[in-house]
Amino acid sequence: MGFTNMSYLNPKTVILIGIPGLENVQFWIGFPFFGLCLLALLGNTLLLIIIPMEHSLHQPMYIFLAVLAATDLGLCVAIAPKMLAIFWFGSCSMAFDACLTQLFFVHALQGMESGILLAMAFDRYIAICDPLRHTSILTPFFLVRVVLMVAIRAIVLVGILPILLKQLQLFHSLIIAHSYCEHMAVVKMVEEDVHINKSYGLFVAFAILGFDMVFVFFSYILIFNAVFHLPQKEARIKAFNTCTAHIVVFLEFYILAFFSFFSHRFGHVPPYVHILLSTIYLLVPPALNPIVYGVKTKEIRIRVAQVFILKPDTHQ
């Protein structure tokens, strides 16, 4: 690794420092994050076991939920091992190529999660606003195409981020002030002109998160309009209850996402606040999503009870 005048040419390794300003206590901060990871791993693994087993859950909403669970598992695997190694064992060094790989998987999986939430909103829109055509529109082939489109969009758009970073050669620092390889945190190490990287990063954020949020919001305007025009109060309550789990998941994901995004680029908050927020944004939704859907879905509750409390008995 060559360097001149405190500049580094084509670095092979980088240093992740965890949470700047909280280095003395991040050992203890690792424990609640570890708890969130365990909760996410357990909850999403149970969803991936229960949804295929329970025939009544073989519906578009729960198929999308299974894809969401797999995405959440991927996020935990991508971020947790290295983050906890930094917090607990001081293992801060990381190969630059491995850093770019982590960057790709973290942001691509975030993009996939956003796309699946949009697909779930579309499912609720059809189920409430055009229920007679629900099964004819959301066919198994349609579901496969939607999942593939969501995955391809995230892979293509996010895949350009590490490619652009790999073209840069001169770095003024090897220290990433973060607990994982986040795009803007890596860009800040570069000594060259990074306007293209910053601009494209913004484009990806708005093309995925911004686009999806607008259409989810628009879907719920139409859904609420249809629900409030139902003649019977019981029918309105039942229709609204089918959406509450998705609304909670949608709000937790996008509120945390945009708070983290804008505080990093435009806000004036201490670095440790942003890094805590961005880490919480990655770990809290995967931990909460199975709980939200478990509480709201009777079949999931019953299956979980059978796993942990009762003997498996489908007749109970």
NORKAGI-V117634 format. One line per field, one symbol per residue. psi: psi as a letter, one per 20 degrees, with the letter a starting at -180 (. if undefined). Layout:
psi->???
This chain:
psi->oqqplkqppmqhqrppidnpikhijighhhghhgggggggggghggghggghhohijmqgghghhgggghghgggghhhgggghhgghjknhqppghhghgggggghghghggghhhghhggghgghghmhhjghhgmrhggggggggggggggggghhhghgghhiqhppiqjpomrirnqghhghiipirpkhgggghggggghhfgggggghgghghghghgggiiphqghhgggghhiigghggggghghghghggghhhhirmqqhhgghgghghhhhgghhhghgghghioghggghghhghgrqooii.
